[in-house]
Amino acid sequence: MQDLDKKINELFAKNDKMSVYEAAKELGVGEFDILKFRDLDEFKLVSGENFDKIIEDISTWGEIMFIKNTPEFIIEIKLKIQSGKRMHGYYNFHGGFGALGGHLKDGVVANIGFVSTKFMGSLGHSLHFYDKNNVILFKIFVARDEKMQLIDEQVKKFLALKAKF
């Protein structure tokens, strides 16, 4: 474990634009394995039992960036997240025009990470939703404006939510 921590620190020291995704790919590990060695400013892990509270808070943020990675495709969708409810073994997102809709199986989110890292030199803030093996199910990012600047109000809400846990 200490060897991996050392390799991670060397990678980031060598390339300050290195992303967590790129570091994970280069070292042949998952993104979680990179993030767990970062400090609390960059990565804070909370239990998936907080899912409902976190989604309820995010529902007040306005448009966010929802990301789903697959090996071949990074899907990015700018939309709103509305709070949902649990029924029939699922958390049901109340969709609608411009909002996330769908059904997430109860209990599948084991951990949630508050992530503040750089990508291509720009700081970003996101929440990573992990399964029981700490594989990312999806990510929610603080949105950017037309000038690619983080939306201040969302940054404040992200940091306040992170501080609650």
Salt bridges, closest charged atoms under 4 A:
ASP3 OD2 - LYS7 NZ 3.60
GLU31 OE1 - LYS139 NZ 3.07
ASP33 OD1 - LYS36 NZ 3.58
GLU42 OE1 - ARG38 NE 3.28
ASP52 OD1 - ARG86 NH2 2.43
ASP57 OD2 - LYS164 NZ 3.48
ASP106 OD1 - ARG86 NH1 2.24
